[in-house]
Amino acid sequence: MTEQSEAVRTGARRGAVDIAQKFGRFTEHWSPKIIAESNGWQFKLVKASGEFVWHQHEIDEVFLVFAGQVTIQLRGADDVTLGPGQLFVVPRRTEHRPYAPEGCQLMLIEPAGVVNTGSAPGELTAVDEWI
């Protein structure tokens, strides 16, 4: 682990995190990138495009949109569509599928170690990566 990423991981980094600059550092879709951690919770940036997989987690999952639009499809409930500046919490054990037909930039806020595909591992399962 590099000195910089260790400082970010442990919260010892000083100064602001430039979210726009961080979004510019990657192009992959559905591959969360960790930008900060606090009290065991990680802040992950995601570029979303198209459909993700139906899945659920044993924890609540927070979605915060920065650009574009994402619809959180919820099994057995109404869909929730989010635009820039909007946030939604998917309750634990709720089967859901994010869908971003035009593309979206969002942040996930969740406990460290949460796998992006939750109960449905497969080709979209990401490996945690700090940027």
A tleap script that builds the chain and sets N, CA, C and O, in Angstrom:
source leaprc.protein.ff14SB
mol = sequence {
  NMET THR GLU GLN SER GLU ALA VAL ARG THR
  GLY ALA ARG ARG GLY ALA VAL ASP ILE ALA
  GLN LYS PHE GLY ARG PHE THR GLU HIE TRP
  SER PRO LYS ILE ILE ALA GLU SER ASN GLY
  TRP GLN PHE LYS LEU VAL LYS ALA SER GLY
  GLU PHE VAL TRP HIE GLN HIE GLU ILE ASP
  GLU VAL PHE LEU VAL PHE ALA GLY GLN VAL
  THR ILE GLN LEU ARG GLY ALA ASP ASP VAL
  THR LEU GLY PRO GLY GLN LEU PHE VAL VAL
  PRO ARG ARG THR GLU HIE ARG PRO TYR ALA
  PRO GLU GLY CYS GLN LEU MET LEU ILE GLU
  PRO ALA GLY VAL VAL ASN THR GLY SER ALA
  PRO GLY GLU LEU THR ALA VAL ASP GLU TRP
  CILE
}
set mol.1.N position { 0.849 -1.170 0.000 }
set mol.1.CA position { 0.000 0.000 0.000 }
set mol.1.C position { 0.895 1.234 0.000 }
set mol.1.O position { 1.882 1.283 0.735 }
set mol.2.N position { 0.561 2.226 -0.815 }
set mol.2.CA position { 1.372 3.433 -0.880 }
set mol.2.C position { 1.154 4.281 0.358 }
set mol.2.O position { 0.154 4.127 1.059 }
set mol.3.N position { 2.097 5.179 0.622 }
set mol.3.CA position { 1.979 6.069 1.776 }
set mol.3.C position { 0.706 6.910 1.694 }
set mol.3.O position { 0.019 7.092 2.699 }
set mol.4.N position { 0.387 7.426 0.495 }
set mol.4.CA position { -0.804 8.250 0.343 }
set mol.4.C position { -2.072 7.450 0.617 }
set mol.4.O position { -2.938 7.917 1.356 }
set mol.5.N position { -2.202 6.265 0.045 }
set mol.5.CA position { -3.424 5.501 0.262 }
set mol.5.C position { -3.548 5.063 1.717 }
set mol.5.O position { -4.660 4.987 2.238 }
set mol.6.N position { -2.441 4.776 2.378 }
set mol.6.CA position { -2.493 4.441 3.800 }
set mol.6.C position { -2.997 5.637 4.600 }
set mol.6.O position { -3.800 5.472 5.518 }
set mol.7.N position { -2.536 6.835 4.262 }
set mol.7.CA position { -2.991 8.040 4.966 }
set mol.7.C position { -4.485 8.252 4.751 }
set mol.7.O position { -5.200 8.598 5.691 }
set mol.8.N position { -4.961 8.050 3.530 }
set mol.8.CA position { -6.388 8.201 3.245 }
set mol.8.C position { -7.176 7.130 3.985 }
set mol.8.O position { -8.203 7.426 4.595 }
set mol.9.N position { -6.706 5.894 3.936 }
set mol.9.CA position { -7.409 4.786 4.565 }
set mol.9.C position { -7.558 4.990 6.060 }
set mol.9.O position { -8.613 4.691 6.619 }
set mol.10.N position { -6.539 5.485 6.710 }
set mol.10.CA position { -6.590 5.630 8.155 }
set mol.10.C position { -7.210 6.950 8.594 }
set mol.10.O position { -7.370 7.187 9.791 }
set mol.11.N position { -7.558 7.805 7.651 }
set mol.11.CA position { -8.168 9.072 8.013 }
set mol.11.C position { -7.155 10.125 8.408 }
set mol.11.O position { -7.539 11.198 8.872 }
set mol.12.N position { -5.856 9.847 8.235 }
set mol.12.CA position { -4.825 10.797 8.640 }
set mol.12.C position { -4.571 11.869 7.588 }
set mol.12.O position { -3.833 12.822 7.839 }
set mol.13.N position { -5.175 11.721 6.415 }
set mol.13.CA position { -4.967 12.680 5.321 }
set mol.13.C position { -5.540 14.036 5.685 }
set mol.13.O position { -6.617 14.128 6.273 }
set mol.14.N position { -4.825 15.071 5.338 }
set mol.14.CA position { -5.283 16.434 5.583 }
set mol.14.C position { -5.759 17.034 4.267 }
set mol.14.O position { -5.233 16.713 3.202 }
set mol.15.N position { -6.750 17.900 4.347 }
set mol.15.CA position { -7.235 18.570 3.147 }
set mol.15.C position { -8.492 17.933 2.605 }
set mol.15.O position { -8.913 16.861 3.039 }
set mol.16.N position { -9.075 18.618 1.651 }
set mol.16.CA position { -10.340 18.187 1.059 }
set mol.16.C position { -10.121 17.123 -0.007 }
set mol.16.O position { -9.087 17.097 -0.673 }
set mol.17.N position { -11.094 16.258 -0.157 }
set mol.17.CA position { -11.112 15.285 -1.250 }
set mol.17.C position { -11.895 15.929 -2.380 }
set mol.17.O position { -13.049 16.316 -2.197 }
set mol.18.N position { -11.273 16.047 -3.551 }
set mol.18.CA position { -11.915 16.645 -4.719 }
set mol.18.C position { -12.677 15.544 -5.462 }
set mol.18.O position { -12.089 14.751 -6.197 }
set mol.19.N position { -13.986 15.512 -5.257 }
set mol.19.CA position { -14.802 14.431 -5.809 }
set mol.19.C position { -14.791 14.449 -7.332 }
set mol.19.O position { -14.686 13.389 -7.949 }
set mol.20.N position { -14.895 15.616 -7.956 }
set mol.20.CA position { -14.864 15.700 -9.424 }
set mol.20.C position { -13.539 15.144 -9.957 }
set mol.20.O position { -13.521 14.418 -10.951 }
set mol.21.N position { -12.442 15.486 -9.297 }
set mol.21.CA position { -11.129 14.993 -9.723 }
set mol.21.C position { -11.072 13.472 -9.582 }
set mol.21.O position { -10.520 12.792 -10.447 }
set mol.22.N position { -11.630 12.941 -8.510 }
set mol.22.CA position { -11.631 11.488 -8.294 }
set mol.22.C position { -12.469 10.780 -9.368 }
set mol.22.O position { -12.066 9.728 -9.865 }
set mol.23.N position { -13.637 11.346 -9.732 }
set mol.23.CA position { -14.440 10.738 -10.804 }
set mol.23.C position { -13.653 10.717 -12.117 }
set mol.23.O position { -13.840 9.813 -12.931 }
set mol.24.N position { -12.782 11.693 -12.332 }
set mol.24.CA position { -11.981 11.749 -13.546 }
set mol.24.C position { -10.868 10.720 -13.613 }
set mol.24.O position { -10.239 10.564 -14.660 }
set mol.25.N position { -10.612 10.017 -12.524 }
set mol.25.CA position { -9.504 9.059 -12.468 }
set mol.25.C position { -9.872 7.643 -12.895 }
set mol.25.O position { -9.007 6.768 -12.931 }
set mol.26.N position { -11.146 7.402 -13.220 }
set mol.26.CA position { -11.515 6.053 -13.655 }
set mol.26.C position { -12.661 6.122 -14.659 }
set mol.26.O position { -13.394 7.110 -14.721 }
set mol.27.N position { -12.802 5.051 -15.446 }
set mol.27.CA position { -13.839 5.009 -16.481 }
set mol.27.C position { -14.774 3.810 -16.332 }
set mol.27.O position { -15.850 3.799 -16.931 }
set mol.28.N position { -14.393 2.809 -15.553 }
set mol.28.CA position { -15.175 1.586 -15.434 }
set mol.28.C position { -16.557 1.875 -14.844 }
set mol.28.O position { -16.720 2.743 -13.987 }
set mol.29.N position { -17.543 1.121 -15.332 }
set mol.29.CA position { -18.891 1.201 -14.781 }
set mol.29.C position { -19.091 0.091 -13.747 }
set mol.29.O position { -18.557 -1.010 -13.880 }
set mol.30.N position { -19.864 0.408 -12.729 }
set mol.30.CA position { -20.235 -0.534 -11.673 }
set mol.30.C position { -19.032 -1.076 -10.918 }
set mol.30.O position { -19.066 -2.207 -10.432 }
set mol.31.N position { -17.975 -0.291 -10.813 }
set mol.31.CA position { -16.757 -0.698 -10.106 }
set mol.31.C position { -16.416 0.366 -9.066 }
set mol.31.O position { -15.635 1.274 -9.352 }
set mol.32.N position { -16.992 0.270 -7.853 }
set mol.32.CA position { -16.808 1.310 -6.838 }
set mol.32.C position { -15.345 1.552 -6.494 }
set mol.32.O position { -14.544 0.621 -6.420 }
set mol.33.N position { -15.014 2.830 -6.285 }
set mol.33.CA position { -13.668 3.247 -5.891 }
set mol.33.C position { -13.767 3.961 -4.543 }
set mol.33.O position { -14.539 4.908 -4.394 }
set mol.34.N position { -12.991 3.510 -3.571 }
set mol.34.CA position { -13.037 4.078 -2.229 }
set mol.34.C position { -12.244 5.386 -2.207 }
set mol.34.O position { -11.106 5.440 -2.673 }
set mol.35.N position { -12.862 6.443 -1.657 }
set mol.35.CA position { -12.160 7.731 -1.564 }
set mol.35.C position { -11.935 8.179 -0.125 }
set mol.35.O position { -11.119 9.067 0.119 }
set mol.36.N position { -12.646 7.579 0.837 }
set mol.36.CA position { -12.475 7.955 2.239 }
set mol.36.C position { -13.096 6.886 3.121 }
set mol.36.O position { -13.918 6.083 2.679 }
set mol.37.N position { -12.678 6.898 4.391 }
set mol.37.CA position { -13.234 5.997 5.382 }
set mol.37.C position { -13.313 6.720 6.713 }
set mol.37.O position { -12.401 7.454 7.094 }
set mol.38.N position { -14.412 6.505 7.411 }
set mol.38.CA position { -14.600 7.134 8.717 }
set mol.38.C position { -15.401 6.197 9.604 }
set mol.38.O position { -16.496 5.767 9.242 }
set mol.39.N position { -14.849 5.886 10.764 }
set mol.39.CA position { -15.538 5.043 11.746 }
set mol.39.C position { -16.051 3.731 11.147 }
set mol.39.O position { -17.139 3.265 11.488 }
set mol.40.N position { -15.262 3.146 10.257 }
set mol.40.CA position { -15.633 1.871 9.664 }
set mol.40.C position { -16.555 1.968 8.458 }
set mol.40.O position { -16.888 0.947 7.856 }
set mol.41.N position { -16.975 3.175 8.093 }
set mol.41.CA position { -17.823 3.391 6.914 }
set mol.41.C position { -16.958 3.907 5.777 }
set mol.41.O position { -16.090 4.756 5.978 }
set mol.42.N position { -17.204 3.384 4.575 }
set mol.42.CA position { -16.448 3.819 3.398 }
set mol.42.C position { -17.324 4.654 2.477 }
set mol.42.O position { -18.536 4.459 2.382 }
set mol.43.N position { -16.672 5.585 1.809 }
set mol.43.CA position { -17.297 6.454 0.819 }
set mol.43.C position { -16.725 6.027 -0.526 }
set mol.43.O position { -15.528 6.165 -0.780 }
set mol.44.N position { -17.614 5.497 -1.399 }
set mol.44.CA position { -17.177 4.906 -2.663 }
set mol.44.C position { -17.840 5.637 -3.828 }
set mol.44.O position { -19.048 5.876 -3.816 }
set mol.45.N position { -17.040 5.987 -4.832 }
set mol.45.CA position { -17.576 6.598 -6.050 }
set mol.45.C position { -17.833 5.511 -7.081 }
set mol.45.O position { -17.070 4.554 -7.210 }
set mol.46.N position { -18.935 5.685 -7.814 }
set mol.46.CA position { -19.331 4.709 -8.832 }
set mol.46.C position { -19.807 5.447 -10.075 }
set mol.46.O position { -20.565 6.414 -9.988 }
set mol.47.N position { -19.353 4.979 -11.226 }
set mol.47.CA position { -19.943 5.403 -12.495 }
set mol.47.C position { -20.881 4.277 -12.909 }
set mol.47.O position { -20.462 3.133 -13.085 }
set mol.48.N position { -22.147 4.620 -13.060 }
set mol.48.CA position { -23.161 3.623 -13.378 }
set mol.48.C position { -23.667 3.834 -14.797 }
set mol.48.O position { -23.813 4.970 -15.247 }
set mol.49.N position { -23.933 2.745 -15.495 }
set mol.49.CA position { -24.506 2.820 -16.831 }
set mol.49.C position { -25.235 1.517 -17.116 }
set mol.49.O position { -24.664 0.434 -16.986 }
set mol.50.N position { -26.503 1.628 -17.506 }
set mol.50.CA position { -27.304 0.444 -17.773 }
set mol.50.C position { -27.810 -0.176 -16.485 }
set mol.50.O position { -27.974 0.509 -15.475 }
set mol.51.N position { -28.057 -1.489 -16.529 }
set mol.51.CA position { -28.608 -2.216 -15.382 }
set mol.51.C position { -27.508 -2.898 -14.583 }
set mol.51.O position { -26.532 -3.401 -15.139 }
set mol.52.N position { -27.686 -2.903 -13.274 }
set mol.52.CA position { -26.853 -3.710 -12.391 }
set mol.52.C position { -27.608 -5.014 -12.148 }
set mol.52.O position { -28.592 -5.275 -12.840 }
set mol.53.N position { -27.192 -5.830 -11.208 }
set mol.53.CA position { -27.852 -7.098 -10.908 }
set mol.53.C position { -28.786 -6.932 -9.705 }
set mol.53.O position { -28.552 -6.093 -8.836 }
set mol.54.N position { -29.835 -7.738 -9.671 }
set mol.54.CA position { -30.679 -7.798 -8.477 }
set mol.54.C position { -29.847 -8.399 -7.356 }
set mol.54.O position { -29.195 -9.426 -7.543 }
set mol.55.N position { -29.870 -7.756 -6.186 }
set mol.55.CA position { -29.096 -8.249 -5.049 }
set mol.55.C position { -29.624 -7.623 -3.764 }
set mol.55.O position { -30.480 -6.739 -3.791 }
set mol.56.N position { -29.098 -8.097 -2.646 }
set mol.56.CA position { -29.411 -7.497 -1.354 }
set mol.56.C position { -28.184 -7.570 -0.463 }
set mol.56.O position { -27.247 -8.324 -0.727 }
set mol.57.N position { -28.205 -6.774 0.597 }
set mol.57.CA position { -27.105 -6.737 1.567 }
set mol.57.C position { -27.668 -6.950 2.961 }
set mol.57.O position { -28.866 -6.778 3.187 }
set mol.58.N position { -26.818 -7.318 3.879 }
set mol.58.CA position { -27.208 -7.454 5.282 }
set mol.58.C position { -27.081 -6.124 6.031 }
set mol.58.O position { -27.206 -6.078 7.255 }
set mol.59.N position { -26.834 -5.055 5.293 }
set mol.59.CA position { -26.690 -3.714 5.882 }
set mol.59.C position { -27.511 -2.730 5.045 }
set mol.59.O position { -27.907 -3.042 3.921 }
set mol.60.N position { -27.765 -1.539 5.599 }
set mol.60.CA position { -28.356 -0.466 4.807 }
set mol.60.C position { -27.305 0.022 3.818 }
set mol.60.O position { -26.110 -0.016 4.109 }
set mol.61.N position { -27.748 0.482 2.651 }
set mol.61.CA position { -26.834 1.006 1.631 }
set mol.61.C position { -27.333 2.386 1.209 }
set mol.61.O position { -28.502 2.562 0.868 }
set mol.62.N position { -26.419 3.366 1.240 }
set mol.62.CA position { -26.771 4.749 0.925 }
set mol.62.C position { -26.294 5.095 -0.482 }
set mol.62.O position { -25.135 4.860 -0.826 }
set mol.63.N position { -27.194 5.655 -1.297 }
set mol.63.CA position { -26.886 6.138 -2.641 }
set mol.63.C position { -27.022 7.660 -2.639 }
set mol.63.O position { -28.045 8.188 -2.201 }
set mol.64.N position { -26.002 8.370 -3.123 }
set mol.64.CA position { -26.019 9.826 -3.249 }
set mol.64.C position { -25.575 10.177 -4.661 }
set mol.64.O position { -24.454 9.855 -5.054 }
set mol.65.N position { -26.440 10.836 -5.430 }
set mol.65.CA position { -26.152 11.120 -6.839 }
set mol.65.C position { -25.462 12.478 -6.995 }
set mol.65.O position { -25.861 13.472 -6.388 }
set mol.66.N position { -24.409 12.490 -7.831 }
set mol.66.CA position { -23.692 13.724 -8.158 }
set mol.66.C position { -24.023 14.216 -9.557 }
set mol.66.O position { -24.127 15.423 -9.773 }
set mol.67.N position { -24.191 13.309 -10.509 }
set mol.67.CA position { -24.491 13.693 -11.896 }
set mol.67.C position { -25.326 12.591 -12.534 }
set mol.67.O position { -25.162 11.412 -12.222 }
set mol.68.N position { -26.221 12.988 -13.427 }
set mol.68.CA position { -27.057 12.019 -14.114 }
set mol.68.C position { -28.234 11.589 -13.255 }
set mol.68.O position { -28.655 12.296 -12.339 }
set mol.69.N position { -28.745 10.427 -13.571 }
set mol.69.CA position { -29.938 9.922 -12.895 }
set mol.69.C position { -29.835 8.407 -12.736 }
set mol.69.O position { -29.362 7.712 -13.635 }
set mol.70.N position { -30.276 7.905 -11.598 }
set mol.70.CA position { -30.315 6.465 -11.349 }
set mol.70.C position { -31.678 6.119 -10.756 }
set mol.70.O position { -32.224 6.858 -9.937 }
set mol.71.N position { -32.203 4.999 -11.180 }
set mol.71.CA position { -33.429 4.473 -10.589 }
set mol.71.C position { -33.053 3.259 -9.764 }
set mol.71.O position { -32.396 2.340 -10.255 }
set mol.72.N position { -33.473 3.259 -8.507 }
set mol.72.CA position { -33.262 2.104 -7.649 }
set mol.72.C position { -34.556 1.292 -7.709 }
set mol.72.O position { -35.577 1.670 -7.135 }
set mol.73.N position { -34.485 0.180 -8.411 }
set mol.73.CA position { -35.640 -0.708 -8.504 }
set mol.73.C position { -35.662 -1.551 -7.237 }
set mol.73.O position { -34.641 -2.108 -6.833 }
set mol.74.N position { -36.839 -1.641 -6.610 }
set mol.74.CA position { -36.996 -2.355 -5.343 }
set mol.74.C position { -38.005 -3.482 -5.531 }
set mol.74.O position { -39.131 -3.251 -5.973 }
set mol.75.N position { -37.597 -4.691 -5.194 }
set mol.75.CA position { -38.476 -5.848 -5.338 }
set mol.75.C position { -39.677 -5.664 -4.389 }
set mol.75.O position { -39.508 -5.538 -3.177 }
set mol.76.N position { -40.884 -5.652 -4.965 }
set mol.76.CA position { -42.090 -5.555 -4.159 }
set mol.76.C position { -42.437 -4.154 -3.685 }
set mol.76.O position { -43.308 -3.995 -2.830 }
set mol.77.N position { -41.775 -3.134 -4.221 }
set mol.77.CA position { -42.061 -1.755 -3.811 }
set mol.77.C position { -41.875 -0.841 -5.018 }
set mol.77.O position { -41.354 -1.266 -6.049 }
set mol.78.N position { -42.300 0.409 -4.891 }
set mol.78.CA position { -42.132 1.378 -5.972 }
set mol.78.C position { -40.662 1.698 -6.192 }
set mol.78.O position { -39.878 1.742 -5.244 }
set mol.79.N position { -40.294 1.921 -7.455 }
set mol.79.CA position { -38.942 2.354 -7.793 }
set mol.79.C position { -38.696 3.747 -7.233 }
set mol.79.O position { -39.632 4.522 -7.032 }
set mol.80.N position { -37.419 4.059 -6.981 }
set mol.80.CA position { -37.027 5.381 -6.511 }
set mol.80.C position { -36.030 5.939 -7.512 }
set mol.80.O position { -34.976 5.345 -7.738 }
set mol.81.N position { -36.359 7.086 -8.116 }
set mol.81.CA position { -35.471 7.724 -9.084 }
set mol.81.C position { -34.792 8.916 -8.423 }
set mol.81.O position { -35.440 9.759 -7.803 }
set mol.82.N position { -33.466 8.962 -8.572 }
set mol.82.CA position { -32.655 10.005 -7.949 }
set mol.82.C position { -31.925 10.812 -9.006 }
set mol.82.O position { -31.460 10.264 -10.005 }
set mol.83.N position { -31.824 12.117 -8.784 }
set mol.83.CA position { -31.038 13.011 -9.610 }
set mol.83.C position { -29.960 13.661 -8.761 }
set mol.83.O position { -29.828 13.347 -7.578 }
set mol.84.N position { -29.181 14.572 -9.358 }
set mol.84.CA position { -28.087 15.223 -8.636 }
set mol.84.C position { -28.545 15.845 -7.316 }
set mol.84.O position { -29.552 16.551 -7.254 }
set mol.85.N position { -27.774 15.559 -6.263 }
set mol.85.CA position { -28.068 16.105 -4.950 }
set mol.85.C position { -29.087 15.313 -4.155 }
set mol.85.O position { -29.447 15.705 -3.045 }
set mol.86.N position { -29.562 14.191 -4.712 }
set mol.86.CA position { -30.559 13.391 -4.002 }
set mol.86.C position { -29.928 12.121 -3.432 }
set mol.86.O position { -28.993 11.558 -4.001 }
set mol.87.N position { -30.470 11.688 -2.291 }
set mol.87.CA position { -29.941 10.566 -1.547 }
set mol.87.C position { -31.080 9.597 -1.225 }
set mol.87.O position { -32.219 10.009 -1.002 }
set mol.88.N position { -30.752 8.307 -1.205 }
set mol.88.CA position { -31.732 7.290 -0.829 }
set mol.88.C position { -31.026 6.185 -0.065 }
set mol.88.O position { -29.914 5.788 -0.415 }
set mol.89.N position { -31.678 5.689 0.981 }
set mol.89.CA position { -31.152 4.573 1.757 }
set mol.89.C position { -31.961 3.319 1.426 }
set mol.89.O position { -33.173 3.273 1.632 }
set mol.90.N position { -31.271 2.309 0.911 }
set mol.90.CA position { -31.900 1.010 0.676 }
set mol.90.C position { -31.789 0.237 1.988 }
set mol.90.O position { -30.681 -0.047 2.442 }
set mol.91.N position { -32.923 -0.108 2.603 }
set mol.91.CA position { -32.862 -0.838 3.877 }
set mol.91.C position { -32.232 -2.220 3.725 }
set mol.91.O position { -32.347 -2.857 2.678 }
set mol.92.N position { -31.580 -2.661 4.763 }
set mol.92.CA position { -30.960 -3.991 4.760 }
set mol.92.C position { -31.957 -5.059 4.331 }
set mol.92.O position { -33.156 -4.971 4.592 }
set mol.93.N position { -31.422 -6.057 3.672 }
set mol.93.CA position { -32.187 -7.222 3.195 }
set mol.93.C position { -33.282 -6.869 2.184 }
set mol.93.O position { -34.199 -7.660 1.962 }
set mol.94.N position { -33.192 -5.692 1.575 }
set mol.94.CA position { -34.147 -5.303 0.535 }
set mol.94.C position { -33.523 -5.611 -0.822 }
set mol.94.O position { -32.472 -5.066 -1.158 }
set mol.95.N position { -34.158 -6.475 -1.596 }
set mol.95.CA position { -33.627 -6.793 -2.915 }
set mol.95.C position { -33.823 -5.583 -3.823 }
set mol.95.O position { -34.920 -5.033 -3.924 }
set mol.96.N position { -32.734 -5.182 -4.481 }
set mol.96.CA position { -32.767 -3.969 -5.301 }
set mol.96.C position { -31.840 -4.108 -6.499 }
set mol.96.O position { -30.958 -4.965 -6.539 }
set mol.97.N position { -32.074 -3.224 -7.484 }
set mol.97.CA position { -31.235 -3.185 -8.676 }
set mol.97.C position { -31.151 -1.741 -9.157 }
set mol.97.O position { -32.157 -1.167 -9.572 }
set mol.98.N position { -29.952 -1.148 -9.104 }
set mol.98.CA position { -29.778 0.184 -9.685 }
set mol.98.C position { -29.822 0.107 -11.213 }
set mol.98.O position { -29.361 -0.859 -11.820 }
set mol.99.N position { -30.387 1.147 -11.810 }
set mol.99.CA position { -30.531 1.218 -13.259 }
set mol.99.C position { -30.283 2.659 -13.687 }
set mol.99.O position { -30.970 3.574 -13.233 }
set mol.100.N position { -29.300 2.857 -14.561 }
set mol.100.CA position { -28.930 4.196 -15.025 }
set mol.100.C position { -28.824 4.191 -16.550 }
set mol.100.O position { -27.723 4.064 -17.087 }
set mol.101.N position { -29.956 4.327 -17.259 }
set mol.101.CA position { -29.940 4.196 -18.720 }
set mol.101.C position { -29.075 5.231 -19.428 }
set mol.101.O position { -28.519 4.939 -20.487 }
set mol.102.N position { -28.949 6.417 -18.880 }
set mol.102.CA position { -28.160 7.486 -19.507 }
set mol.102.C position { -26.810 7.695 -18.830 }
set mol.102.O position { -26.054 8.582 -19.227 }
set mol.103.N position { -26.502 6.906 -17.834 }
set mol.103.CA position { -25.257 7.061 -17.092 }
set mol.103.C position { -25.448 7.943 -15.875 }
set mol.103.O position { -26.323 8.809 -15.848 }
set mol.104.N position { -24.620 7.712 -14.870 }
set mol.104.CA position { -24.776 8.409 -13.600 }
set mol.104.C position { -23.458 8.352 -12.831 }
set mol.104.O position { -22.701 7.390 -12.950 }
set mol.105.N position { -23.196 9.387 -12.047 }
set mol.105.CA position { -22.077 9.388 -11.104 }
set mol.105.C position { -22.676 9.466 -9.709 }
set mol.105.O position { -23.439 10.382 -9.401 }
set mol.106.N position { -22.327 8.498 -8.869 }
set mol.106.CA position { -22.910 8.466 -7.538 }
set mol.106.C position { -21.899 8.022 -6.503 }
set mol.106.O position { -20.828 7.507 -6.822 }
set mol.107.N position { -22.274 8.238 -5.251 }
set mol.107.CA position { -21.464 7.784 -4.129 }
set mol.107.C position { -22.272 6.764 -3.348 }
set mol.107.O position { -23.465 6.948 -3.109 }
set mol.108.N position { -21.605 5.685 -2.953 }
set mol.108.CA position { -22.168 4.713 -2.031 }
set mol.108.C position { -21.520 4.953 -0.678 }
set mol.108.O position { -20.313 5.175 -0.591 }
set mol.109.N position { -22.317 4.907 0.366 }
set mol.109.CA position { -21.804 5.043 1.722 }
set mol.109.C position { -22.247 3.786 2.463 }
set mol.109.O position { -23.440 3.544 2.645 }
set mol.110.N position { -21.264 2.989 2.889 }
set mol.110.CA position { -21.571 1.696 3.483 }
set mol.110.C position { -20.401 1.224 4.337 }
set mol.110.O position { -19.284 1.719 4.181 }
set mol.111.N position { -20.643 0.275 5.238 }
set mol.111.CA position { -19.552 -0.242 6.058 }
set mol.111.C position { -18.444 -0.863 5.200 }
set mol.111.O position { -18.706 -1.415 4.132 }
set mol.112.N position { -17.220 -0.763 5.683 }
set mol.112.CA position { -16.077 -1.359 4.989 }
set mol.112.C position { -16.320 -2.847 4.790 }
set mol.112.O position { -16.874 -3.516 5.662 }
set mol.113.N position { -15.904 -3.357 3.646 }
set mol.113.CA position { -15.990 -4.778 3.366 }
set mol.113.C position { -17.253 -5.220 2.658 }
set mol.113.O position { -17.384 -6.394 2.313 }
set mol.114.N position { -18.186 -4.308 2.433 }
set mol.114.CA position { -19.418 -4.681 1.736 }
set mol.114.C position { -19.100 -4.947 0.264 }
set mol.114.O position { -18.455 -4.131 -0.394 }
set mol.115.N position { -19.546 -6.073 -0.239 }
set mol.115.CA position { -19.329 -6.442 -1.639 }
set mol.115.C position { -20.446 -5.822 -2.469 }
set mol.115.O position { -21.618 -5.920 -2.105 }
set mol.116.N position { -20.091 -5.184 -3.586 }
set mol.116.CA position { -21.079 -4.436 -4.376 }
set mol.116.C position { -22.243 -5.289 -4.880 }
set mol.116.O position { -23.359 -4.785 -5.004 }
set mol.117.N position { -22.009 -6.549 -5.168 }
set mol.117.CA position { -23.079 -7.410 -5.674 }
set mol.117.C position { -23.807 -8.173 -4.560 }
set mol.117.O position { -24.710 -8.962 -4.842 }
set mol.118.N position { -23.430 -7.950 -3.322 }
set mol.118.CA position { -24.123 -8.536 -2.179 }
set mol.118.C position { -24.382 -10.018 -2.330 }
set mol.118.O position { -23.451 -10.820 -2.397 }
set mol.119.N position { -25.668 -10.379 -2.384 }
set mol.119.CA position { -26.084 -11.780 -2.424 }
set mol.119.C position { -25.993 -12.418 -3.811 }
set mol.119.O position { -26.357 -13.581 -3.986 }
set mol.120.N position { -25.505 -11.652 -4.805 }
set mol.120.CA position { -25.482 -12.158 -6.180 }
set mol.120.C position { -24.098 -11.994 -6.816 }
set mol.120.O position { -23.947 -11.236 -7.774 }
set mol.121.N position { -23.086 -12.697 -6.291 }
set mol.121.CA position { -21.749 -12.559 -6.883 }
set mol.121.C position { -21.737 -12.996 -8.349 }
set mol.121.O position { -22.484 -13.883 -8.762 }
set mol.122.N position { -20.866 -12.345 -9.119 }
set mol.122.CA position { -20.762 -12.678 -10.538 }
set mol.122.C position { -19.782 -11.759 -11.226 }
set mol.122.O position { -18.876 -11.218 -10.592 }
set mol.123.N position { -19.959 -11.579 -12.524 }
set mol.123.CA position { -18.991 -10.810 -13.306 }
set mol.123.C position { -18.935 -9.340 -12.916 }
set mol.123.O position { -17.931 -8.688 -13.202 }
set mol.124.N position { -19.953 -8.787 -12.281 }
set mol.124.CA position { -19.930 -7.386 -11.852 }
set mol.124.C position { -19.412 -7.206 -10.434 }
set mol.124.O position { -19.359 -6.081 -9.938 }
set mol.125.N position { -19.029 -8.293 -9.772 }
set mol.125.CA position { -18.458 -8.187 -8.427 }
set mol.125.C position { -17.116 -7.468 -8.523 }
set mol.125.O position { -16.234 -7.873 -9.281 }
set mol.126.N position { -16.975 -6.399 -7.749 }
set mol.126.CA position { -15.765 -5.564 -7.795 }
set mol.126.C position { -14.845 -5.890 -6.617 }
set mol.126.O position { -15.281 -6.377 -5.574 }
set mol.127.N position { -13.574 -5.608 -6.821 }
set mol.127.CA position { -12.571 -5.714 -5.763 }
set mol.127.C position { -12.373 -4.310 -5.215 }
set mol.127.O position { -12.217 -3.363 -5.985 }
set mol.128.N position { -12.379 -4.160 -3.880 }
set mol.128.CA position { -12.185 -2.835 -3.283 }
set mol.128.C position { -10.883 -2.226 -3.773 }
set mol.128.O position { -9.835 -2.871 -3.780 }
set mol.129.N position { -10.978 -0.961 -4.183 }
set mol.129.CA position { -9.811 -0.241 -4.694 }
set mol.129.C position { -9.903 1.208 -4.235 }
set mol.129.O position { -10.933 1.864 -4.393 }
set mol.130.N position { -8.794 1.698 -3.659 }
set mol.130.CA position { -8.693 3.099 -3.251 }
set mol.130.C position { -8.182 3.934 -4.420 }
set mol.130.O position { -7.289 3.503 -5.150 }
set mol.131.N position { -8.742 5.122 -4.596 }
set mol.131.CA position { -8.172 6.054 -5.569 }
set mol.131.C position { -7.908 7.388 -4.890 }
set mol.131.O position { -7.426 8.322 -5.532 }
savepdb mol mol.pdb
quit
